[in-house]
Amino acid sequence: MLGPSAHTDTFARDRLPPASEMPDFLLQGFDYPERLNVAVELTDRMVAKGFGDRTALIGNGRQRTYKELTDWSNRLARALVENYRVRPGNRVLIRSANNPAMVACWLAATKAGAVVVNTMPMLRAGELAKIVDKAEPVLALCDTRLMDELVACAKDNRFPEQVVGFDGTANHDAELDRIALSKSVRFEAVNTGRDDVALLGFTSGTTGVPKATAHFHRDLLIVADGYAKEVLGVTPDDVFVGSPPLAFTFGLGLAIFPLRFGAAAALLEDASPAKMIEIIETYRATICFTAPTAYRAMLAAADGGADLSSLRFAVSAGETLPAPVFQDWMRKTGRPILDGIGATEMLHIFISNRLDDLAPASTGRPVTGYEAKIVDDDMVELPRGTVGRLAVRGPTGCRYLTDPRQREYVRGGWNLTGDSFLQDEAGYFHFAARSDDMIISAGYNIAGPEVEAALLSHPDVRECAVVGAVDPDRGQIVQAHVVLAGGVPPDADTTKRLQDHVKATIAPYKYPRSVKFTPALPKTETGKIQRFKLRTEA
């Protein structure tokens, strides 16, 4: 049963799944008032608590205090309401790289009661069209440096109705900025309900057509008051840095988590490993967020003597953390690296290692408030040590916007994430594969990520992805797509050397019978390897 709403445009609530298709929400311990605006909680409320003079955001050569961010987002919110006629419940699309201006626009639109649709900055017009067709935004706010594709999208579609530029460099030299600068720093934020949709997060596309996932105001606080508080132990002295785009729900934690606890976020438009290291050294960052492939690249970049001593720990998500990357990072930095699993549908990480309880090749235990189990195709729980489908439920969960795939993701109140896991006798969860990454060869079940981890432990391999390829004799064979380290020849001797290494590292039947060398792997903007493209090719 949904609580009261402030939305006069009921588009998002009208398109939520029916109650019979919703997952169970376990909200004990997450008690918020019926009326809640998450943007107010992250800005105005923090100023009222005494954080006004502390640094909130770092980016593009500037630092913004909590008071400055509050005033900035209030001016922008006034502009959205008074000049662009944004009404509560309207969808507002935002297109930008990670920078303070994007965060200010997100907060402003949320204060105005809008449903925000953050989009990846590298999407093309055709990809944006799929999003606007689903979300029907009345307004798009776009960094002026990224306008071309969005303008092309708007020209060919009914939505967005308006495209307005803002200055992502923080010089305030764009239409939205100039209007906002004339506004008062005081704004009476819309008194949204805790169950009003605040955000539409679109799936990253590793399995094809993206889906819109609806997240409430309460959800954005739950992931901070749960995962960030319990697992990360965020304090006002922390400085976050990371590579995931804020448009990716994993990346949105780079803004929500520090702002919830009075900490600071260092936002990077260029999140290359070298730049990440530079920012860590310059601002003495304490918490780093990125994907496993980036940690491997950062280790290579750090061999020149980079100082990572300010880090308390690193967080890995987006795909499973291979044991060789975990071990190399621990050995070279002396800092813990926390693996976890999240999903756009669940908003953020729901199973994680802890600082006092971590191990390679283990994803850990559920975050407080969540329950998880391993089930078969009929939702029957499997014995410990058996690979099956991961089912989870907790204070957040899947709400697809008008999508029949809701019935596939949610069954019997549980969210089926599309991952194959096993739970050991001690209760720890171990990733096996995406459910569609399980390779069945001559009757053997082979998890692609296990073969990847074996390959990554060889010095000749920089990156790799493993998929199943059709074979007339065995049904499928293991096929490895490998990016070699510099100077290693892509020849038959290298193929045999890697195959022999896998045979010596894991069960011999799991070795890749097909090895294809490639200069780069297909990836989403979030850094996830698009294995569905490799499977199609195979």
C-alpha positions as CSV (number, residue, x, y, z in Angstrom):
1,M,0.0,0.0,0.0
2,L,1.6,3.2,-1.2
3,G,1.5,6.3,1.0
4,P,0.5,9.9,0.1
5,S,1.9,11.5,-3.0
6,A,2.7,15.1,-4.0
7,H,2.8,14.3,-7.7
8,T,0.3,16.1,-9.8
9,D,1.7,14.3,-12.8
10,T,1.0,10.7,-11.9
11,F,2.8,9.2,-14.9
12,A,5.3,7.2,-12.9
13,R,3.0,5.9,-10.1
14,D,0.4,4.9,-12.7
15,R,3.0,2.7,-14.4
16,L,4.3,0.9,-11.4
17,P,3.7,-2.9,-11.3
18,P,0.5,-4.1,-9.7
19,A,0.7,-5.1,-6.0
20,S,0.5,-8.8,-7.0
21,E,3.8,-8.4,-9.0
22,M,5.7,-6.4,-6.5
23,P,8.5,-8.0,-4.4
24,D,8.2,-8.2,-0.6
25,F,9.7,-5.0,1.0
26,L,11.3,-5.6,4.4
27,L,11.3,-2.1,5.8
28,Q,11.9,-2.8,9.5
29,G,14.6,-0.4,10.8
30,F,14.0,2.0,7.9
31,D,11.4,4.3,9.4
32,Y,11.0,7.6,7.5
33,P,8.1,10.1,7.7
34,E,5.3,9.8,5.2
35,R,6.5,13.1,3.6
36,L,10.2,13.0,2.5
37,N,12.3,14.8,-0.1
38,V,15.7,13.1,-0.4
39,A,17.3,16.2,-1.9
40,V,16.4,18.3,1.1
41,E,17.8,15.6,3.4
42,L,21.2,15.6,1.5
43,T,21.5,19.4,1.4
44,D,19.3,21.8,3.5
45,R,19.1,19.3,6.3
46,M,22.9,18.9,6.4
47,V,23.4,22.6,6.6
48,A,20.9,22.7,9.5
49,K,23.0,20.0,11.2
50,G,26.1,22.2,11.1
51,F,27.9,20.9,8.0
52,G,27.4,24.1,6.0
53,D,31.1,25.0,5.8
54,R,32.4,21.5,5.1
55,T,33.3,20.5,1.6
56,A,30.6,18.5,-0.2
57,L,31.7,18.3,-3.8
58,I,35.1,18.5,-5.6
59,G,35.3,18.7,-9.3
60,N,36.7,20.7,-12.3
61,G,39.2,22.5,-10.1
62,R,36.6,23.7,-7.5
63,Q,35.4,22.7,-4.1
64,R,31.8,23.3,-3.0
65,T,30.6,23.5,0.6
66,Y,27.3,22.1,1.7
67,K,26.0,25.6,2.0
68,E,27.1,26.4,-1.5
69,L,25.5,23.2,-2.9
70,T,22.3,23.9,-1.0
71,D,22.0,27.5,-2.4
72,W,23.0,26.3,-5.9
73,S,20.4,23.6,-6.1
74,N,17.7,25.9,-4.6
75,R,18.4,28.5,-7.3
76,L,18.2,25.8,-10.0
77,A,15.0,24.4,-8.6
78,R,13.4,27.9,-8.7
79,A,14.5,28.2,-12.4
80,L,13.0,24.8,-13.2
81,V,9.6,25.6,-11.6
82,E,9.3,29.3,-12.5
83,N,10.9,29.4,-16.0
84,Y,10.4,25.8,-17.3
85,R,7.1,25.0,-15.5
86,V,8.3,21.7,-14.1
87,R,5.5,20.1,-12.1
88,P,5.7,17.4,-9.4
89,G,5.9,14.1,-11.1
90,N,7.2,15.4,-14.4
91,R,10.2,13.5,-15.7
92,V,13.4,15.5,-16.1
93,L,16.3,13.8,-18.0
94,I,19.8,14.8,-17.2
95,R,22.8,14.2,-19.5
96,S,26.3,14.9,-18.2
97,A,29.6,13.4,-17.2
98,N,30.3,13.1,-13.5
99,N,30.7,16.7,-12.2
100,P,29.3,18.9,-9.5
101,A,26.9,20.7,-11.9
102,M,25.2,17.3,-12.7
103,V,24.7,16.7,-9.0
104,A,23.3,20.2,-8.5
105,C,20.8,19.6,-11.3
106,W,19.8,16.2,-10.0
107,L,19.2,17.7,-6.5
108,A,17.3,20.7,-8.0
109,A,15.0,18.6,-10.1
110,T,14.3,16.3,-7.0
111,K,13.5,19.4,-4.9
112,A,11.1,20.5,-7.5
113,G,9.3,17.1,-7.1
114,A,10.4,15.8,-10.5
115,V,11.3,12.2,-11.4
116,V,14.9,12.3,-12.5
117,V,16.3,10.2,-15.4
118,N,20.1,10.3,-15.3
119,T,21.6,9.1,-18.6
120,M,25.1,8.0,-19.5
121,P,27.1,10.8,-21.3
122,M,28.2,8.5,-24.2
123,L,24.8,7.4,-25.3
124,R,23.9,8.2,-28.9
125,A,20.7,9.6,-30.2
126,G,19.2,6.2,-31.0
127,E,20.0,4.9,-27.5
128,L,18.6,8.0,-25.9
129,A,15.4,7.5,-27.9
130,K,14.7,4.2,-26.2
131,I,14.9,6.0,-22.9
132,V,12.8,8.9,-23.8
133,D,10.2,6.7,-25.3
134,K,9.8,4.9,-22.0
135,A,10.2,7.8,-19.6
136,E,8.5,10.6,-21.6
137,P,10.6,13.5,-20.1
138,V,9.1,16.9,-20.4
139,L,12.5,18.5,-19.9
140,A,16.1,17.6,-20.6
141,L,19.0,19.3,-18.8
142,C,22.2,18.8,-20.7
143,D,25.9,19.8,-20.3
144,T,26.4,22.1,-23.2
145,R,29.4,20.1,-24.3
146,L,27.1,17.0,-24.9
147,M,24.2,18.6,-26.7
148,D,24.5,17.2,-30.2
149,E,23.1,13.7,-29.6
150,L,20.3,14.9,-27.3
151,V,19.2,17.6,-29.8
152,A,19.2,14.9,-32.5
153,C,17.1,12.6,-30.3
154,A,14.6,15.4,-29.5
155,K,14.3,16.3,-33.2
156,D,13.2,12.8,-34.1
157,N,11.0,12.2,-31.0
158,R,8.0,13.7,-29.3
159,F,10.1,13.9,-26.1
160,P,11.9,15.6,-24.5
161,E,9.7,18.6,-25.0
162,Q,12.5,21.1,-24.0
163,V,16.3,20.7,-24.1
164,V,18.1,23.2,-21.9
165,G,21.9,23.5,-21.5
166,F,23.9,23.9,-18.3
167,D,27.6,24.5,-17.8
168,G,29.3,21.4,-16.7
169,T,32.6,23.2,-16.2
170,A,31.0,25.2,-13.3
171,N,31.6,28.6,-14.9
172,H,27.9,29.1,-15.0
173,D,28.0,30.2,-18.6
174,A,24.9,28.5,-20.1
175,E,21.1,29.2,-20.3
176,L,20.1,27.4,-17.1
177,D,23.0,28.8,-15.1
178,R,22.3,32.4,-16.2
179,I,18.6,32.1,-15.2
180,A,19.4,30.4,-11.9
181,L,21.9,33.1,-10.9
182,S,19.0,35.6,-10.8
183,K,17.0,33.5,-8.4
184,S,16.8,33.5,-4.6
185,V,18.8,30.9,-2.7
186,R,15.6,30.1,-0.7
187,F,13.2,27.4,-2.2
188,E,10.3,25.6,-0.6
189,A,10.9,22.1,-1.8
190,V,8.0,20.0,-2.9
191,N,6.7,17.9,0.1
192,T,7.0,14.6,-1.8
193,G,5.9,11.3,-0.2
194,R,8.5,8.8,0.8
195,D,6.7,6.5,-1.7
196,D,6.9,8.9,-4.6
197,V,9.1,7.9,-7.4
198,A,12.3,10.0,-7.3
199,L,14.4,8.3,-9.9
200,L,14.1,6.1,-13.0
201,G,17.3,4.0,-13.4
202,F,17.8,2.3,-16.7
203,T,19.5,-1.0,-16.9
204,S,22.9,-0.9,-18.4
205,G,22.1,-3.1,-21.4
206,T,24.4,-6.1,-20.8
207,T,21.4,-8.3,-21.7
208,G,19.9,-6.2,-24.5
209,V,16.9,-3.9,-24.3
210,P,17.1,-1.6,-21.3
211,K,14.4,-1.5,-18.7
212,A,13.3,1.4,-16.5
213,T,13.5,0.7,-12.7
214,A,11.5,3.0,-10.4
215,H,13.1,4.0,-7.1
216,F,11.3,6.0,-4.3
217,H,12.6,8.8,-2.2
218,R,12.9,6.4,0.7
219,D,15.0,4.0,-1.4
220,L,17.8,6.6,-1.9
221,L,18.1,7.0,1.9
222,I,17.8,3.3,2.6
223,V,21.0,2.4,0.6
224,A,22.9,5.0,2.6
225,D,21.4,4.2,6.0
226,G,22.0,0.5,5.3
227,Y,25.0,-0.4,3.1
228,A,27.0,2.8,3.5
229,K,26.5,3.0,7.2
230,E,26.9,-0.6,8.1
231,V,29.5,-1.9,5.6
232,L,31.4,1.3,4.7
233,G,31.1,3.1,8.1
234,V,31.2,6.5,6.4
235,T,32.2,9.4,8.5
236,P,32.4,13.2,7.8
237,D,36.2,12.8,7.3
238,D,35.8,10.5,4.3
239,V,36.5,11.6,0.7
240,F,34.9,9.4,-2.0
241,V,36.4,8.9,-5.5
242,G,35.2,6.5,-8.3
243,S,34.8,5.8,-11.9
244,P,31.1,4.7,-12.3
245,P,28.9,7.3,-14.0
246,L,26.4,8.9,-11.6
247,A,23.7,7.7,-14.1
248,F,24.5,4.2,-13.1
249,T,22.9,3.4,-9.7
250,F,26.2,2.0,-8.4
251,G,27.8,5.3,-9.3
252,L,25.0,7.4,-7.7
253,G,26.3,6.1,-4.4
254,L,29.3,8.4,-5.0
255,A,27.0,11.3,-4.4
256,I,24.3,9.9,-2.0
257,F,26.7,8.2,0.5
258,P,29.0,11.2,1.2
259,L,26.2,13.7,1.3
260,R,24.2,11.6,3.7
261,F,27.0,11.7,6.3
262,G,28.7,15.0,5.8
263,A,31.6,13.6,3.8
264,A,33.0,14.8,0.4
265,A,32.8,13.5,-3.1
266,A,35.6,14.0,-5.7
267,L,33.9,13.7,-9.1
268,L,35.8,12.8,-12.2
269,E,34.8,13.4,-15.8
270,D,37.9,11.5,-16.9
271,A,38.1,8.5,-14.6
272,S,41.1,6.8,-16.1
273,P,43.3,4.8,-13.7
274,A,46.0,7.5,-13.9
275,K,43.5,10.2,-13.1
276,M,42.0,8.2,-10.3
277,I,45.4,7.9,-8.7
278,E,46.1,11.6,-9.1
279,I,42.8,12.5,-7.4
280,I,43.5,10.0,-4.5
281,E,46.9,11.6,-4.0
282,T,45.7,15.2,-4.3
283,Y,42.6,15.1,-2.1
284,R,43.7,12.2,0.1
285,A,40.7,10.1,-0.9
286,T,39.7,7.4,1.6
287,I,37.1,5.3,-0.3
288,C,37.4,4.3,-3.9
289,F,34.6,2.8,-6.1
290,T,35.3,1.1,-9.4
291,A,35.0,-2.2,-11.3
292,P,37.5,-5.1,-11.2
293,T,39.0,-4.3,-14.6
294,A,39.8,-0.8,-13.4
295,Y,41.5,-2.0,-10.3
296,R,43.8,-4.2,-12.4
297,A,44.7,-1.2,-14.5
298,M,45.2,1.0,-11.5
299,L,47.7,-1.5,-10.1
300,A,49.7,-1.3,-13.3
301,A,49.6,2.6,-13.2
302,A,50.6,2.5,-9.5
303,D,53.8,0.5,-10.2
304,G,55.6,3.9,-10.5
305,G,55.3,4.5,-6.8
306,A,51.9,6.2,-6.5
307,D,50.8,7.0,-2.9
308,L,47.5,5.3,-2.1
309,S,48.1,5.3,1.6
310,S,45.1,7.7,2.3
311,L,42.6,4.9,1.2
312,R,40.8,3.2,4.0
313,F,39.6,0.6,1.5
314,A,38.3,0.1,-2.0
315,V,34.9,-1.1,-3.2
316,S,34.4,-3.4,-6.2
317,A,31.1,-4.1,-7.9
318,G,29.6,-4.2,-11.4
319,E,31.0,-7.7,-12.0
320,T,32.6,-10.4,-9.9
321,L,36.0,-9.6,-8.4
322,P,38.5,-12.3,-9.6
323,A,40.8,-13.6,-6.8
324,P,44.0,-12.7,-8.6
325,V,42.9,-9.0,-8.7
326,F,41.9,-9.1,-5.0
327,Q,45.3,-10.7,-4.1
328,D,47.4,-8.3,-6.2
329,W,45.6,-5.3,-4.8
330,M,46.0,-6.4,-1.2
331,R,49.7,-7.3,-1.7
332,K,50.6,-4.0,-3.4
333,T,48.5,-1.5,-1.5
334,G,48.0,-3.2,1.9
335,R,44.4,-1.9,1.8
336,P,41.2,-4.0,1.8
337,I,39.1,-4.4,-1.3
338,L,35.4,-5.1,-0.6
339,D,33.6,-7.2,-3.3
340,G,29.8,-6.9,-3.4
341,I,26.9,-7.5,-5.7
342,G,24.1,-5.0,-6.5
343,A,21.7,-4.5,-9.3
344,T,19.9,-1.5,-10.9
345,E,16.7,-3.2,-9.9
346,M,17.8,-3.3,-6.2
347,L,19.4,0.2,-6.5
348,H,22.7,-0.7,-4.9
349,I,24.8,-3.4,-3.2
350,F,22.8,-6.0,-1.1
351,I,25.4,-8.7,-0.5
352,S,28.9,-7.7,0.5
353,N,32.2,-8.5,2.2
354,R,32.9,-6.6,5.4
355,L,36.2,-4.9,6.5
356,D,36.6,-7.5,9.3
357,D,35.3,-10.4,7.2
358,L,36.6,-10.6,3.6
359,A,38.1,-13.2,1.4
360,P,38.9,-13.7,-2.3
361,A,36.2,-15.3,-4.4
362,S,33.6,-14.6,-1.8
363,T,30.8,-12.0,-2.2
364,G,30.1,-12.2,1.5
365,R,26.8,-12.0,3.4
366,P,23.6,-10.0,2.9
367,V,23.6,-6.4,4.0
368,T,21.4,-5.7,7.1
369,G,17.8,-5.7,6.0
370,Y,18.2,-8.1,3.1
371,E,17.6,-11.9,2.9
372,A,19.1,-14.1,0.2
373,K,18.8,-17.8,-0.8
374,I,19.7,-20.1,-3.6
375,V,16.8,-21.6,-5.5
376,D,16.1,-23.8,-8.5
377,D,13.8,-22.9,-11.4
378,D,10.7,-23.7,-9.3
379,M,11.8,-21.4,-6.4
380,V,12.7,-24.4,-4.2
381,E,15.7,-23.6,-1.9
382,L,18.7,-25.7,-2.8
383,P,21.1,-27.3,-0.3
384,R,24.3,-25.4,0.8
385,G,27.1,-25.8,-1.7
386,T,24.8,-26.2,-4.7
387,V,24.9,-23.7,-7.6
388,G,21.5,-22.2,-8.3
389,R,19.7,-18.9,-8.9
390,L,20.2,-16.1,-6.4
391,A,16.9,-14.8,-4.9
392,V,16.9,-11.8,-2.7
393,R,14.5,-9.5,-0.9
394,G,14.9,-6.5,1.4
395,P,14.0,-2.8,1.8
396,T,14.6,-2.2,-1.9
397,G,13.4,-4.2,-4.8
398,C,12.4,-4.4,-8.5
399,R,9.7,-2.1,-9.9
400,Y,9.9,-2.0,-13.7
401,L,8.0,0.7,-15.4
402,T,5.3,-0.9,-17.5
403,D,7.3,-4.0,-18.4
404,P,6.2,-7.6,-18.6
405,R,9.7,-8.7,-17.6
406,Q,8.6,-7.7,-14.0
407,R,7.0,-11.2,-13.8
408,E,10.3,-12.8,-14.6
409,Y,12.4,-10.8,-12.2
410,V,10.0,-11.1,-9.2
411,R,8.5,-14.4,-8.2
412,G,6.8,-15.2,-4.9
413,G,7.9,-11.8,-3.4
414,W,11.6,-12.5,-4.2
415,N,13.9,-10.7,-6.7
416,L,15.7,-13.1,-9.1
417,T,18.8,-11.1,-10.1
418,G,19.8,-13.3,-13.0
419,D,22.9,-14.5,-11.2
420,S,24.0,-18.0,-10.3
421,F,25.5,-18.4,-6.8
422,L,26.2,-20.9,-4.2
423,Q,26.0,-20.5,-0.4
424,D,28.5,-22.3,1.6
425,E,27.9,-24.1,5.0
426,A,29.1,-20.9,6.8
427,G,26.4,-18.8,5.1
428,Y,28.7,-16.9,2.7
429,F,27.6,-16.4,-0.9
430,H,30.0,-17.2,-3.9
431,F,29.4,-16.0,-7.4
432,A,29.3,-18.6,-10.1
433,A,28.1,-16.8,-13.2
434,R,25.3,-14.8,-14.6
435,S,22.6,-17.3,-15.1
436,D,23.0,-17.0,-18.9
437,D,26.8,-17.2,-18.6
438,M,26.7,-20.9,-17.4
439,I,28.4,-23.0,-20.0
440,I,27.2,-26.6,-20.4
441,S,29.8,-28.6,-22.2
442,A,29.6,-32.4,-22.7
443,G,27.3,-32.5,-19.6
444,Y,29.6,-30.4,-17.4
445,N,28.4,-27.1,-15.9
446,I,31.3,-24.6,-16.3
447,A,31.1,-21.1,-14.9
448,G,32.7,-18.6,-17.2
449,P,34.0,-16.3,-14.5
450,E,36.0,-19.1,-12.9
451,V,37.8,-19.6,-16.2
452,E,38.3,-15.9,-16.5
453,A,39.9,-15.8,-13.0
454,A,42.3,-18.6,-14.1
455,L,43.3,-16.7,-17.2
456,L,43.7,-13.4,-15.4
457,S,46.2,-15.0,-13.0
458,H,48.6,-15.4,-16.0
459,P,50.9,-12.4,-16.6
460,D,50.3,-12.5,-20.4
461,V,46.6,-11.6,-19.9
462,R,45.5,-8.1,-19.4
463,E,41.7,-8.6,-19.7
464,C,39.4,-11.5,-20.8
465,A,35.9,-12.6,-21.1
466,V,34.6,-16.2,-21.4
467,V,31.4,-17.4,-23.1
468,G,30.0,-20.6,-24.5
469,A,30.3,-21.3,-28.2
470,V,28.1,-23.7,-30.0
471,D,29.9,-27.0,-30.8
472,P,28.4,-30.0,-32.7
473,D,30.0,-32.6,-30.5
474,R,29.9,-31.1,-27.0
475,G,26.9,-28.8,-27.3
476,Q,29.1,-25.9,-26.2
477,I,32.7,-25.3,-25.7
478,V,34.4,-22.7,-23.5
479,Q,35.6,-19.8,-25.7
480,A,37.9,-17.1,-24.2
481,H,38.2,-13.6,-25.7
482,V,41.6,-12.3,-24.5
483,V,43.3,-8.9,-24.5
484,L,47.0,-9.7,-24.2
485,A,49.6,-7.7,-22.2
486,G,51.9,-5.5,-24.2
487,G,54.4,-7.3,-26.4
488,V,52.8,-10.7,-26.1
489,P,52.3,-12.2,-29.6
490,P,48.8,-13.5,-30.4
491,D,50.0,-16.8,-31.8
492,A,49.5,-20.5,-31.4
493,D,52.2,-20.8,-28.8
494,T,50.5,-18.2,-26.6
495,T,47.2,-20.0,-27.0
496,K,48.7,-23.3,-25.8
497,R,50.5,-21.6,-23.0
498,L,47.2,-20.0,-21.7
499,Q,45.3,-23.3,-22.2
500,D,47.9,-25.2,-20.2
501,H,47.9,-22.6,-17.5
502,V,44.1,-22.9,-17.1
503,K,44.4,-26.7,-17.0
504,A,46.9,-26.4,-14.2
505,T,44.9,-23.9,-12.3
506,I,41.4,-25.4,-12.3
507,A,39.8,-28.6,-13.4
508,P,41.2,-29.5,-16.9
509,Y,37.8,-29.9,-18.5
510,K,37.1,-26.2,-17.9
511,Y,40.0,-25.0,-20.2
512,P,39.0,-22.8,-23.2
513,R,39.1,-25.0,-26.3
514,S,38.7,-21.8,-28.3
515,V,40.9,-18.7,-27.7
516,K,40.3,-15.5,-29.6
517,F,42.7,-12.6,-29.2
518,T,41.2,-9.1,-29.5
519,P,42.6,-5.5,-28.9
520,A,39.6,-4.7,-26.7
521,L,36.5,-6.2,-25.1
522,P,33.0,-4.7,-25.7
523,K,31.9,-2.8,-22.6
524,T,29.1,-0.6,-21.4
525,E,29.9,2.9,-20.2
526,T,29.8,1.6,-16.7
527,G,32.7,-0.8,-17.4
528,K,30.7,-4.0,-17.6
529,I,31.8,-6.5,-20.2
530,Q,29.0,-7.0,-22.7
531,R,29.2,-10.8,-22.9
532,F,25.9,-11.0,-24.8
533,K,27.8,-9.5,-27.8
534,L,30.5,-12.1,-27.5
535,R,27.9,-14.9,-27.3
536,T,26.2,-13.5,-30.4
537,E,29.5,-13.6,-32.2
538,A,30.2,-17.1,-30.9
